[in-house]
Amino acid sequence: MPVRLQIRLAVEALKVGTPTFSVEVITLPVSDVERALRFYVDQAGFRLDVDYAPNGAFRVVQLTPPGSGCSIQIEKGLTDAPAGAVRQIYLVVTDIEAARRRLLERGVEVGDIRHKTPIGAWDGGFARGLDPERNDYASFATFSDPDGNRWVLQERGYHNV
């Protein structure tokens, strides 16, 4: 057997033995697909990837937040979860003030920015405003879609920009 083929087979064997698990899509239950679509595209700034409706009983819309490798699906006829049941979906941003401001300008109701406290020894508490050091994973703001599915903006990488 040629050496190249042996190496290739060894690499393929390693790939098969180490599966990759990647979150690609999160389904959000909504009561009105069209209203949710307009919110996510027009207000939250998500990109429309797919809008598929082969009949009146089934529709799936896939959208992707700017810069994200994970999409969301809003749908009719795909899940029995109650509309608005999803909580704490994190959107990680490099500048939480700019992200919050952009959403507010587009008509999204975004809560005030808050940060973990005490700094360096977090015990679940929060204080108003940005983390004074702009540390990664320390500043947050929340918003919800029209059905109540809740999103969390979280700052990471501010000092790397």
DSSP file (Angstrom, degrees, kcal/mol; ACC not computed):
  #  RESIDUE AA STRUCTURE BP1 BP2  ACC     N-H-->O    O-->H-N    N-H-->O    O-->H-N    TCO  KAPPA ALPHA  PHI   PSI    X-CA   Y-CA   Z-CA
    1    1 A M              0   0    0      0, 0.0     5,-0.1     0, 0.0     0, 0.0   0.000 360.0 360.0 360.0 131.6    0.0    0.0    0.0
    2    2 A P     >  -     0   0    0      0, 0.0     4,-1.9     0, 0.0     5,-0.1  -0.246 360.0-120.9 -61.1 150.1    1.5    3.4   -0.9
    3    3 A V  H  > S+     0   0    0      1,-0.2     4,-2.6     2,-0.2     5,-0.2   0.891 111.0  55.7 -60.9 -42.2    2.6    5.6    2.0
    4    4 A R  H  > S+     0   0    0      1,-0.2     4,-2.6     2,-0.2    -1,-0.2   0.910 108.3  48.1 -58.4 -42.7    0.2    8.5    1.0
    5    5 A L  H  > S+     0   0    0      2,-0.2     4,-2.6     1,-0.2    -1,-0.2   0.890 110.6  51.5 -65.7 -39.4   -2.8    6.1    1.2
    6    6 A Q  H  X S+     0   0    0     -4,-1.9     4,-2.1     2,-0.2    -2,-0.2   0.919 111.9  46.5 -62.9 -43.7   -1.7    4.8    4.5
    7    7 A I  H  X S+     0   0    0     -4,-2.6     4,-2.5     2,-0.2    -2,-0.2   0.929 112.5  50.3 -64.5 -44.9   -1.4    8.3    6.0
    8    8 A R  H  X S+     0   0    0     -4,-2.6     4,-2.6     1,-0.2    -2,-0.2   0.919 110.9  48.7 -60.6 -44.2   -4.7    9.3    4.5
    9    9 A L  H  X S+     0   0    0     -4,-2.6     4,-2.1     2,-0.2    -1,-0.2   0.879 110.7  51.3 -64.0 -37.7   -6.4    6.2    6.0
   10   10 A A  H  X S+     0   0    0     -4,-2.1     4,-1.8     2,-0.2    -2,-0.2   0.911 111.1  47.6 -65.1 -42.7   -4.8    6.9    9.4
   11   11 A V  H  X S+     0   0    0     -4,-2.5     4,-2.2     1,-0.2    -2,-0.2   0.922 111.6  50.2 -64.3 -44.2   -6.1   10.5    9.3
   12   12 A E  H  X S+     0   0    0     -4,-2.6     4,-2.3     1,-0.2    -2,-0.2   0.883 107.9  53.9 -61.6 -38.5   -9.6    9.4    8.3
   13   13 A A  H  X S+     0   0    0     -4,-2.1     4,-1.8     1,-0.2    -1,-0.2   0.884 108.5  49.5 -63.4 -38.4   -9.6    6.8   11.2
   14   14 A L  H  X S+     0   0    0     -4,-1.8     4,-0.9     2,-0.2    -2,-0.2   0.909 109.9  51.1 -65.8 -41.7   -8.7    9.6   13.6
   15   15 A K  H >< S+     0   0    0     -4,-2.2     3,-0.7     1,-0.2    -2,-0.2   0.913 110.1  49.0 -62.1 -43.0  -11.5   11.8   12.3
   16   16 A V  H 3< S+     0   0    0     -4,-2.3    -1,-0.2     1,-0.2    -2,-0.2   0.868 110.2  51.9 -65.0 -36.8  -14.1    9.0   12.6
   17   17 A G  H 3< S+     0   0    0     -4,-1.8    -1,-0.2     1,-0.2    -2,-0.2   0.621 108.3  53.7 -76.3 -13.1  -12.9    8.3   16.2
   18   18 A T  S << S-     0   0    0     -4,-0.9    -1,-0.2    -3,-0.7    -4,-0.0  -0.776  78.8-161.5-124.5  85.9  -13.3   12.0   17.3
   19   19 A P        -     0   0    0      0, 0.0     2,-0.5     0, 0.0    -3,-0.1  -0.312  10.9-135.9 -68.1 150.6  -16.8   13.2   16.4
   20   20 A T        -     0   0    0     -5,-0.1     2,-0.6     2,-0.0    -2,-0.0  -0.907  11.2-160.1-105.9 133.0  -17.5   16.9   16.3
   21   21 A F        +     0   0    0     -2,-0.5     2,-0.5     2,-0.0     0, 0.0  -0.960  16.4 175.9-114.9 115.4  -20.6   18.3   17.9
   22   22 A S        -     0   0    0     -2,-0.6     2,-0.6     0, 0.0    -2,-0.0  -0.975  29.9-133.8-125.5 125.2  -21.6   21.7   16.5
   23   23 A V        +     0   0    0     -2,-0.5     3,-0.1     1,-0.2    46,-0.0  -0.681  37.5 160.4 -75.5 119.3  -24.7   23.7   17.4
   24   24 A E        +     0   0    0     -2,-0.6    47,-3.5     1,-0.3     2,-0.4   0.755  57.0  19.1-109.6 -38.5  -26.0   24.9   14.1
   25   25 A V  E     -a   71   0A   0     45,-0.2     2,-0.4    39,-0.0    -1,-0.3  -0.998  51.8-162.9-143.3 139.2  -29.7   25.8   14.6
   26   26 A I  E     -a   72   0A   0     45,-1.8    47,-2.2    -2,-0.4     2,-0.5  -0.993  21.6-138.5-119.4 127.3  -31.9   26.6   17.6
   27   27 A T  E     -a   73   0A   0     -2,-0.4    47,-0.2    45,-0.2    35,-0.0  -0.746  14.9-161.2 -88.1 127.4  -35.7   26.4   17.1
   28   28 A L  E     -a   74   0A   0     45,-3.1    47,-0.6    -2,-0.5     2,-0.4  -0.934  15.4-133.3-108.5 122.7  -37.7   29.2   18.7
   29   29 A P        +     0   0    0      0, 0.0    55,-2.3     0, 0.0     2,-0.3  -0.614  33.6 173.9 -75.8 127.9  -41.4   28.7   19.2
   30   30 A V        -     0   0    0     45,-0.5     3,-0.2    -2,-0.4    53,-0.1  -0.921  36.1-141.7-132.0 157.1  -43.4   31.6   18.0
   31   31 A S  S    S+     0   0    0     -2,-0.3     2,-0.4     1,-0.3    -1,-0.1   0.742  95.9  30.4 -88.5 -25.4  -47.1   32.4   17.7
   32   32 A D     >  -     0   0    0      1,-0.1     4,-2.4     2,-0.0    -1,-0.3  -0.904  63.9-165.8-140.0 105.1  -46.9   34.3   14.4
   33   33 A V  H  > S+     0   0    0     -2,-0.4     4,-2.9     1,-0.2     5,-0.2   0.899  90.5  50.5 -60.4 -43.8  -44.1   33.4   12.0
   34   34 A E  H  > S+     0   0    0      2,-0.2     4,-2.3     1,-0.2    -1,-0.2   0.915 111.3  47.5 -63.8 -43.4  -44.5   36.6    9.9
   35   35 A R  H  > S+     0   0    0      2,-0.2     4,-2.1     1,-0.2    -1,-0.2   0.920 114.4  47.2 -62.9 -43.7  -44.4   38.9   12.9
   36   36 A A  H  X S+     0   0    0     -4,-2.4     4,-2.8     2,-0.2     5,-0.2   0.908 110.2  53.2 -64.8 -42.0  -41.3   37.1   14.3
   37   37 A L  H  X S+     0   0    0     -4,-2.9     4,-2.4     1,-0.2     5,-0.4   0.933 109.5  48.0 -58.1 -47.2  -39.6   37.2   10.8
   38   38 A R  H  X>S+     0   0    0     -4,-2.3     4,-2.2     1,-0.2     5,-0.8   0.901 112.2  50.3 -62.3 -40.7  -40.1   40.9   10.6
   39   39 A F  I  X>S+     0   0    0     -4,-2.1     5,-2.6     3,-0.2     4,-1.6   0.959 113.7  43.5 -61.2 -51.1  -38.7   41.4   14.2
   40   40 A Y  I  <5S+     0   0    0     -4,-2.8     6,-3.3     3,-0.2    -2,-0.2   0.856 124.6  33.5 -68.6 -35.0  -35.6   39.3   13.6
   41   41 A V  I  <5S+     0   0    0     -4,-2.4     4,-0.4    -5,-0.2    -3,-0.2   0.948 127.6  33.5 -82.8 -54.4  -34.8   40.8   10.1
   42   42 A D  I  <5S+     0   0    0     -4,-2.2    -3,-0.2    -5,-0.4    -2,-0.2   0.838 134.3  20.6 -76.1 -34.4  -36.0   44.4   10.5
   43   43 A Q  I  <<S+     0   0    0     -4,-1.6    65,-0.2    -5,-0.8    -3,-0.2   0.866 129.4  37.5-103.3 -49.2  -35.3   45.1   14.1
   44   44 A A  S   <S-     0   0    0     -5,-2.6    -3,-0.2    -6,-0.1    -4,-0.2   0.687  98.7-128.4 -82.0 -15.8  -32.7   42.6   15.3
   45   45 A G        +     0   0    0     -4,-0.4    -4,-0.2    -6,-0.4    -3,-0.1   0.706  48.6 158.6  81.2  20.4  -30.7   42.7   12.0
   46   46 A F        -     0   0    0     -6,-3.3     2,-0.4    -7,-0.1    -1,-0.2  -0.405  42.5-114.8 -74.2 155.1  -30.6   38.9   11.4
   47   47 A R  E     -B   64   0A   0     17,-3.1    17,-2.2    -2,-0.1     2,-0.6  -0.768  21.9-127.0 -90.8 132.9  -30.0   37.6    7.9
   48   48 A L  E     +B   63   0A   0     -2,-0.4    15,-0.2    15,-0.2     3,-0.1  -0.718  35.6 167.1 -79.1 119.6  -32.9   35.6    6.2
   49   49 A D  E     +     0   0A   0     13,-3.0     2,-0.3    -2,-0.6    14,-0.2   0.824  62.2   7.1 -99.3 -44.5  -31.4   32.3    5.0
   50   50 A V  E     -B   62   0A   0     12,-1.6    12,-2.3     2,-0.0    -1,-0.4  -1.000  45.5-179.9-144.9 139.1  -34.5   30.2    4.2
   51   51 A D  E     +B   61   0A   0     -2,-0.3     2,-0.5    10,-0.2    10,-0.2  -0.828  23.4 170.5-137.5  99.3  -38.2   30.7    4.0
   52   52 A Y  E     +B   60   0A   0      8,-2.9     8,-2.7    -2,-0.3    -2,-0.0  -0.946  12.6 159.5-121.2 122.8  -39.8   27.4    3.1
   53   53 A A  E     +     0   0A   0     -2,-0.5     6,-0.2     6,-0.2     3,-0.0  -0.755   7.3 174.3-142.1  90.9  -43.6   26.8    3.1
   54   54 A P  E    S-     0   0A   0      0, 0.0     2,-0.3     0, 0.0     5,-0.1   0.710  75.5  -1.1 -72.3 -17.9  -44.7   23.8    0.9
   55   55 A N  E >  S-B   58   0A   0      3,-0.9     3,-0.8     0, 0.0     0, 0.0  -0.931  84.4 -89.6-157.4 177.9  -48.3   24.1    2.2
   56   56 A G  T 3  S+     0   0    0     -2,-0.3     3,-0.1     1,-0.2    -3,-0.0   0.618 118.6  55.0 -73.2 -12.9  -50.4   26.2    4.6
   57   57 A A  T 3  S+     0   0    0      1,-0.2     2,-0.4    20,-0.0    -1,-0.2   0.565 107.7  47.3 -96.7 -10.2  -49.8   23.9    7.6
   58   58 A F  E <   +B   55   0A   0     -3,-0.8    -3,-0.9    20,-0.0     2,-0.3  -0.994  54.5 155.8-139.8 131.7  -46.0   24.0    7.5
   59   59 A R  E     - C   0  76A   0     17,-1.9    17,-2.7    -2,-0.4     2,-0.4  -0.956  13.4-171.3-151.6 134.4  -43.4   26.8    7.3
   60   60 A V  E     -BC  52  75A   0     -8,-2.7    -8,-2.9    -2,-0.3     2,-0.5  -0.997   2.0-172.5-129.2 131.3  -39.8   27.0    8.4
   61   61 A V  E     -BC  51  74A   0     13,-2.9    13,-2.4    -2,-0.4     2,-0.5  -0.987   6.8-161.2-122.5 126.5  -37.8   30.2    8.4
   62   62 A Q  E     +BC  50  73A   0    -12,-2.3   -13,-3.0    -2,-0.5   -12,-1.6  -0.930  12.8 176.7-113.0 133.0  -34.1   30.2    9.2
   63   63 A L  E     -BC  48  72A   0      9,-2.6     9,-3.0    -2,-0.5   -15,-0.2  -0.943  14.9-151.9-133.4 151.7  -32.2   33.3   10.2
   64   64 A T  E     -B   47   0A   0    -17,-2.2   -17,-3.1    -2,-0.3     7,-0.2  -0.988  18.1-126.4-129.5 129.1  -28.7   34.0   11.3
   65   65 A P    >   -     0   0    0      0, 0.0     3,-2.1     0, 0.0   -19,-0.1  -0.368  51.2 -80.1 -64.3 150.8  -27.4   36.8   13.5
   66   66 A P  T 3  S+     0   0    0      0, 0.0     3,-0.1     0, 0.0   -20,-0.1  -0.304 115.3   3.1 -55.2 126.8  -24.6   38.9   12.0
   67   67 A G  T 3  S+     0   0    0      1,-0.2     2,-0.2    -3,-0.1     0, 0.0   0.477 101.1 131.9  79.3   2.7  -21.3   37.1   12.4
   68   68 A S    <   -     0   0    0     -3,-2.1    -1,-0.2     1,-0.1    23,-0.0  -0.600  50.2-158.6 -93.9 149.7  -22.8   34.0   13.9
   69   69 A G  S    S+     0   0    0     -2,-0.2     2,-0.4    -3,-0.1    -1,-0.1   0.415  80.5  72.0 -96.2  -2.6  -22.2   30.4   12.9
   70   70 A C        -     0   0    0     -5,-0.1   -45,-0.2   -45,-0.0     2,-0.2  -0.942  67.4-162.7-117.0 135.9  -25.4   29.3   14.6
   71   71 A S  E     -a   25   0A   0    -47,-3.5   -45,-1.8    -2,-0.4     2,-0.3  -0.583  10.6-132.5-108.3 171.2  -28.9   30.1   13.2
   72   72 A I  E     -aC  26  63A   0     -9,-3.0    -9,-2.6   -47,-0.2     2,-0.4  -0.897  11.4-150.3-118.1 155.1  -32.4   30.2   14.5
   73   73 A Q  E     -aC  27  62A   0    -47,-2.2   -45,-3.1    -2,-0.3     2,-0.4  -0.995   7.1-170.2-123.6 133.1  -35.5   28.7   13.0
   74   74 A I  E     +aC  28  61A   0    -13,-2.4   -13,-2.9    -2,-0.4     2,-0.3  -0.937  27.4 165.3-113.2 145.0  -39.0   30.0   13.6
   75   75 A E  E     - C   0  60A   0    -47,-0.6   -45,-0.5    -2,-0.4     2,-0.4  -0.940  41.7-131.5-156.0 168.2  -41.7   27.8   12.3
   76   76 A K  E    S+ C   0  59A   0    -17,-2.7   -17,-1.9    -2,-0.3   -45,-0.1  -0.993  95.5   8.5-127.6 121.9  -45.2   26.6   12.0
   77   77 A G  S    S+     0   0    0     -2,-0.4     3,-0.1     2,-0.3    -1,-0.1   0.654 103.1  93.5  87.8  16.8  -45.9   22.9   12.5
   78   78 A L  S    S+     0   0    0      1,-0.3     2,-0.3   -19,-0.1   -18,-0.0   0.709  84.8  24.7-112.8 -29.2  -42.4   21.9   13.7
   79   79 A T        -     0   0    0      2,-0.1    -2,-0.3    -4,-0.1    -1,-0.3  -0.957  50.9-150.0-137.5 154.8  -42.5   22.0   17.5
   80   80 A D        +     0   0    0     -2,-0.3     3,-0.1    -3,-0.1    -1,-0.1   0.293  59.8 123.3-104.1   8.2  -45.2   21.7   20.2
   81   81 A A  S    S-     0   0    0      1,-0.1    -2,-0.1   -51,-0.0     3,-0.1  -0.417  72.4-102.0 -66.2 142.8  -43.3   24.0   22.6
   82   82 A P    >   -     0   0    0      0, 0.0     3,-1.6     0, 0.0     4,-0.1  -0.389  44.3 -92.8 -67.8 144.7  -45.3   27.0   23.7
   83   83 A A  T 3  S+     0   0    0      1,-0.3   -53,-0.2     2,-0.1   -55,-0.0  -0.284 111.3  18.6 -55.6 135.3  -44.5   30.4   22.0
   84   84 A G  T 3  S+     0   0    0    -55,-2.3    -1,-0.3    -3,-0.1    66,-0.2   0.602  84.3 127.0  82.1  12.3  -42.0   32.4   24.0
   85   85 A A    <   +     0   0    0     -3,-1.6     2,-0.3   -56,-0.2    -2,-0.1   0.623  42.5  95.9 -80.0 -13.1  -40.7   29.4   26.0
   86   86 A V        -     0   0    0    -57,-0.2    64,-2.2    -4,-0.1     2,-0.3  -0.627  53.0-176.0 -87.3 135.5  -37.0   29.8   25.2
   87   87 A R        +     0   0    0     -2,-0.3    64,-0.1    62,-0.2    62,-0.1  -0.927  50.5  15.4-128.3 150.9  -34.8   31.7   27.7
   88   88 A Q        +     0   0    0     -2,-0.3     2,-0.6     1,-0.2    63,-0.2   0.895  59.5 169.4  59.9  52.4  -31.2   32.8   27.9
   89   89 A I  E     -d  151   0B   0     61,-1.9    63,-2.9    -3,-0.1     2,-0.4  -0.866  30.4-136.5 -89.7 121.1  -29.9   32.6   24.3
   90   90 A Y  E     -d  152   0B   0     -2,-0.6     2,-0.6    61,-0.2    63,-0.2  -0.661  20.9-170.2 -88.9 130.0  -26.6   34.3   24.3
   91   91 A L  E     -d  153   0B   0     61,-3.2    63,-2.1    -2,-0.4     2,-0.4  -0.971  19.8-149.9-110.1 110.7  -25.5   36.7   21.6
   92   92 A V  E     +d  154   0B   0     -2,-0.6     2,-0.3    61,-0.2    63,-0.2  -0.710  20.0 179.8 -88.4 128.9  -21.8   37.4   22.2
   93   93 A V  E     -d  155   0B   0     61,-2.8    63,-2.5    -2,-0.4     3,-0.3  -0.906  33.9-139.1-128.5 152.9  -20.7   40.9   21.1
   94   94 A T  S    S+     0   0    0     -2,-0.3     2,-0.4     1,-0.3    67,-0.1   0.733 100.6  30.0 -84.4 -21.7  -17.3   42.7   21.2
   95   95 A D     >  -     0   0    0      1,-0.1     4,-2.4    59,-0.1    -1,-0.3  -0.838  64.7-174.8-139.1  99.1  -18.9   46.0   22.2
   96   96 A I  H  > S+     0   0    0     -2,-0.4     4,-2.6    -3,-0.3     5,-0.2   0.835  84.9  55.8 -66.8 -33.0  -22.1   45.7   24.3
   97   97 A E  H  > S+     0   0    0      2,-0.2     4,-2.5     1,-0.2    -1,-0.2   0.938 111.5  43.4 -64.0 -45.4  -22.7   49.5   24.3
   98   98 A A  H  > S+     0   0    0      2,-0.2     4,-2.5     1,-0.2    -2,-0.2   0.906 115.2  49.1 -66.7 -41.8  -22.7   49.6   20.5
   99   99 A A  H  X S+     0   0    0     -4,-2.4     4,-2.2     2,-0.2    -2,-0.2   0.928 113.5  46.3 -63.3 -45.3  -24.7   46.5   20.1
  100  100 A R  H  X S+     0   0    0     -4,-2.6     4,-2.6     1,-0.2    -2,-0.2   0.927 112.4  50.6 -62.7 -45.2  -27.3   47.7   22.6
  101  101 A R  H  X S+     0   0    0     -4,-2.5     4,-2.6    -5,-0.2    -2,-0.2   0.914 109.5  51.0 -60.3 -43.7  -27.5   51.1   20.9
  102  102 A R  H  X S+     0   0    0     -4,-2.5     4,-1.3     1,-0.2    -1,-0.2   0.923 111.2  47.4 -61.7 -44.3  -28.0   49.6   17.5
  103  103 A L  H  <>S+     0   0    0     -4,-2.2     5,-2.6     2,-0.2     3,-0.4   0.921 111.9  50.3 -63.3 -43.1  -30.8   47.4   18.7
  104  104 A L  H ><5S+     0   0    0     -4,-2.6     3,-1.8     1,-0.2    -2,-0.2   0.915 107.9  53.4 -60.2 -43.4  -32.5   50.4   20.4
  105  105 A E  H 3<5S+     0   0    0     -4,-2.6    -1,-0.2     1,-0.3    -2,-0.2   0.790 107.5  52.5 -61.4 -28.0  -32.2   52.5   17.2
  106  106 A R  T 3<5S-     0   0    0     -4,-1.3    -1,-0.3    -3,-0.4    -2,-0.2   0.342 127.1 -99.0 -92.1   6.0  -33.9   49.7   15.4
  107  107 A G  T < 5S+     0   0    0     -3,-1.8     2,-0.4     1,-0.3    -3,-0.2   0.584  74.7 141.3  92.9  10.7  -36.8   49.6   17.8
  108  108 A V      < -     0   0    0     -5,-2.6     2,-0.8   -65,-0.2    -1,-0.3  -0.725  52.5-128.8 -86.7 133.5  -35.9   46.7   20.1
  109  109 A E        -     0   0    0     -2,-0.4    35,-0.5    35,-0.3     2,-0.4  -0.737  34.8-178.1 -81.7 110.0  -36.5   47.1   23.8
  110  110 A V  B     -E  143   0B   0     -2,-0.8    33,-0.2    33,-0.1     3,-0.1  -0.927  21.9-124.9-114.7 133.0  -33.2   46.3   25.4
  111  111 A G        -     0   0    0     31,-3.4     3,-0.1    -2,-0.4    -1,-0.0  -0.149  41.9 -78.6 -67.0 168.2  -32.7   46.3   29.2
  112  112 A D        -     0   0    0      1,-0.1    30,-0.3    29,-0.1     2,-0.2  -0.262  52.0 -99.4 -64.0 154.1  -30.0   48.3   30.9
  113  113 A I        +     0   0    0     28,-0.1    16,-2.9    -3,-0.1     2,-0.3  -0.559  47.0 178.4 -73.6 139.7  -26.4   47.0   30.9
  114  114 A R  E     -GF 128 140B   0     26,-2.5    26,-3.0    14,-0.3     2,-0.3  -0.932  11.8-150.7-137.5 162.0  -25.4   45.2   34.0
  115  115 A H  E     -GF 127 139B   0     12,-2.8    12,-2.5    -2,-0.3    24,-0.2  -0.932  28.1 -89.5-135.8 160.2  -22.3   43.5   35.2
  116  116 A K  E     -G  126   0B   0     22,-1.9    10,-0.3    -2,-0.3     3,-0.1  -0.342  49.5-131.3 -64.3 143.1  -21.2   40.7   37.5
  117  117 A T  E    S+G  125   0B   0      8,-2.2     8,-0.7     1,-0.2     6,-0.6  -0.975  81.2  37.9-149.5 144.2  -20.5   41.6   41.1
  118  118 A P  S >  S-     0   0    0      0, 0.0     3,-1.4     0, 0.0    -1,-0.2   0.500  93.2-127.8 -73.0 146.3  -18.4   41.2   43.1
  119  119 A I  T 3  S+     0   0    0      1,-0.2    -2,-0.1    -2,-0.1    19,-0.0  -0.401  89.0  11.6 -63.7 132.0  -15.8   41.5   40.4
  120  120 A G  T 3  S+     0   0    0     -2,-0.1    -1,-0.2     1,-0.0    -3,-0.0   0.237 129.2  54.3  86.3 -14.8  -13.4   38.5   40.5
  121  121 A A  S <  S-     0   0    0     -3,-1.4    -2,-0.1    -5,-0.0    -4,-0.1  -0.322  77.6-170.9-144.5  55.6  -15.5   36.5   42.9
  122  122 A W        +     0   0    0      1,-0.1    -3,-0.1     2,-0.1     4,-0.1  -0.237  16.3 174.7 -61.7 131.5  -18.9   36.3   41.2
  123  123 A D        -     0   0    0     -6,-0.6    -1,-0.1     2,-0.1     3,-0.1   0.093  69.0 -78.3-122.0  20.0  -21.6   34.8   43.4
  124  124 A G  S    S+     0   0    0      1,-0.3     2,-0.2    -6,-0.1    -2,-0.1   0.377  92.6 127.7 100.6  -3.6  -24.6   35.5   41.0
  125  125 A G  E     -G  117   0B   0     -8,-0.7    -8,-2.2    -7,-0.1    -1,-0.3  -0.483  39.4-158.5 -87.8 158.7  -25.0   39.2   41.8
  126  126 A F  E     -G  116   0B   0    -10,-0.3     2,-0.3    -2,-0.2   -10,-0.2  -0.950   5.8-161.4-133.1 153.5  -25.2   42.0   39.4
  127  127 A A  E     -G  115   0B   0    -12,-2.5   -12,-2.8    -2,-0.3     2,-0.0  -0.928  36.4 -91.6-127.8 156.5  -24.7   45.8   39.5
  128  128 A R  E    S+G  114   0B   0     -2,-0.3   -14,-0.3   -14,-0.2     2,-0.0  -0.324  84.1  18.0 -66.3 146.9  -25.8   48.5   37.0
  129  129 A G  S    S-     0   0    0    -16,-2.9    11,-0.2    11,-0.1    -2,-0.2  -0.160  98.3 -33.2  91.2 179.3  -23.6   49.5   34.1
  130  130 A L        -     0   0    0      1,-0.1   -15,-0.2     9,-0.1     9,-0.1  -0.322  69.2 -92.6 -70.3 153.1  -20.6   48.1   32.4
  131  131 A D    >   -     0   0    0    -17,-0.2     3,-1.8     4,-0.2    -1,-0.1  -0.558  39.5-129.2 -59.7 127.4  -17.9   46.0   34.1
  132  132 A P  T 3  S+     0   0    0      0, 0.0    -1,-0.1     0, 0.0    -2,-0.1   0.790 107.9  39.8 -56.5 -29.8  -15.4   48.7   35.0
  133  133 A E  T 3  S-     0   0    0      2,-0.0    -2,-0.1    -3,-0.0    -3,-0.0   0.471 105.8-126.3 -95.3  -3.7  -12.5   46.7   33.4
  134  134 A R    <   -     0   0    0     -3,-1.8    25,-0.3     1,-0.1    24,-0.2   0.882  45.0-178.2  55.0  41.0  -14.6   45.6   30.4
  135  135 A N    >   -     0   0    0      1,-0.1     3,-1.2    23,-0.1     4,-0.4  -0.314  33.2 -91.9 -66.8 151.6  -13.6   42.0   31.3
  136  136 A D  T 3  S+     0   0    0      1,-0.2    20,-0.2     2,-0.1    -1,-0.1  -0.356 107.3   9.8 -62.1 143.6  -14.8   39.2   29.0
  137  137 A Y  T 3  S+     0   0    0     18,-2.4    -1,-0.2     2,-0.1    19,-0.1   0.663 104.0 100.4  64.6  20.5  -18.1   37.5   30.0
  138  138 A A    <   +     0   0    0     -3,-1.2   -22,-1.9    17,-0.5     2,-0.4   0.668  64.2  62.9-112.8 -20.0  -18.8   40.2   32.6
  139  139 A S  E     +F  115   0B   0     -4,-0.4    16,-2.0    16,-0.4     2,-0.3  -0.902  59.7 174.1-116.0 141.1  -21.3   42.7   31.1
  140  140 A F  E     +FH 114 154B   0    -26,-3.0   -26,-2.5    -2,-0.4     2,-0.3  -0.938  17.2 179.2-141.4 156.0  -24.9   41.8   29.9
  141  141 A A  E     - H   0 153B   0     12,-1.5    12,-3.8    -2,-0.3     2,-0.3  -0.949  19.8-145.8-152.3 149.3  -28.1   43.2   28.6
  142  142 A T  E     + H   0 152B   0    -30,-0.3   -31,-3.4    -2,-0.3     2,-0.3  -0.848  18.1 169.7-121.2 154.4  -31.3   41.4   27.7
  143  143 A F  E     -EH 110 151B   0      8,-1.8     8,-3.4    -2,-0.3     2,-0.3  -0.963  16.9-145.1-149.8 164.3  -34.1   41.7   25.1
  144  144 A S  E     - H   0 150B   0    -35,-0.5   -35,-0.3    -2,-0.3     6,-0.2  -0.931  16.4-120.4-130.5 154.2  -37.0   39.5   24.0
  145  145 A D    >   -     0   0    0      4,-2.0     3,-1.8    -2,-0.3  -109,-0.1  -0.325  51.3 -84.9 -80.5 175.4  -38.8   38.9   20.8
  146  146 A P  T 3  S+     0   0    0      0, 0.0    -1,-0.1     0, 0.0  -110,-0.0   0.736 131.1  48.9 -57.7 -22.9  -42.5   39.6   20.4
  147  147 A D  T 3  S-     0   0    0      2,-0.1     3,-0.1  -115,-0.1  -111,-0.0   0.578 122.4-101.7 -91.9 -10.3  -43.4   36.2   21.9
  148  148 A G    <   +     0   0    0     -3,-1.8     2,-0.4     1,-0.3  -118,-0.1   0.486  64.9 153.3 103.2   3.6  -41.1   36.5   24.9
  149  149 A N        -     0   0    0   -120,-0.1    -4,-2.0   -62,-0.1     2,-0.4  -0.563  42.8-134.8 -63.4 124.1  -38.1   34.3   23.8
  150  150 A R  E     - H   0 144B   0    -64,-2.2   -61,-1.9    -2,-0.4     2,-0.3  -0.719  22.4-168.4-100.8 132.6  -35.3   35.9   25.8
  151  151 A W  E     -dH  89 143B   0     -8,-3.4    -8,-1.8    -2,-0.4     2,-0.5  -0.828   8.0-151.6-111.4 149.5  -31.9   36.9   24.5
  152  152 A V  E     -dH  90 142B   0    -63,-2.9   -61,-3.2    -2,-0.3     2,-0.4  -0.986   5.9-149.7-123.6 121.9  -28.8   37.9   26.4
  153  153 A L  E     -dH  91 141B   0    -12,-3.8   -12,-1.5    -2,-0.5     2,-0.4  -0.770  21.5-174.8 -81.9 133.4  -26.1   40.2   25.0
  154  154 A Q  E     -dH  92 140B   0    -63,-2.1   -61,-2.8    -2,-0.4     2,-0.4  -0.999  19.0-131.4-133.5 132.2  -22.8   39.3   26.6
  155  155 A E  E     +d   93   0B   0    -16,-2.0   -18,-2.4    -2,-0.4   -17,-0.5  -0.676  34.8 156.2 -87.7 132.8  -19.6   41.2   26.0
  156  156 A R        +     0   0    0    -63,-2.5   -20,-0.1    -2,-0.4   -21,-0.1  -0.951  59.6  21.1-151.3 133.8  -16.4   39.3   25.1
  157  157 A G    >>  +     0   0    0     -2,-0.3     3,-1.3   -23,-0.1     4,-0.5   0.619  66.8 139.6  90.0  13.3  -13.3   40.5   23.3
  158  158 A Y  G >4 S+     0   0    0      1,-0.3     3,-1.0   -24,-0.2   -23,-0.1   0.890  75.1  49.4 -56.9 -41.3  -13.7   44.3   23.8
  159  159 A H  G 34 S+     0   0    0    -25,-0.3    -1,-0.3     1,-0.2   -24,-0.0   0.597 104.8  60.3 -75.7 -10.7   -9.9   44.7   24.4
  160  160 A N  G <4        0   0    0     -3,-1.3    -1,-0.2     1,-0.2    -2,-0.2   0.517 360.0 360.0 -93.5  -6.5   -9.1   42.8   21.3
  161  161 A V    <<        0   0    0     -3,-1.0    -1,-0.2    -4,-0.5    -2,-0.1   0.466 360.0 360.0 -82.0 360.0  -10.8   45.1   18.9
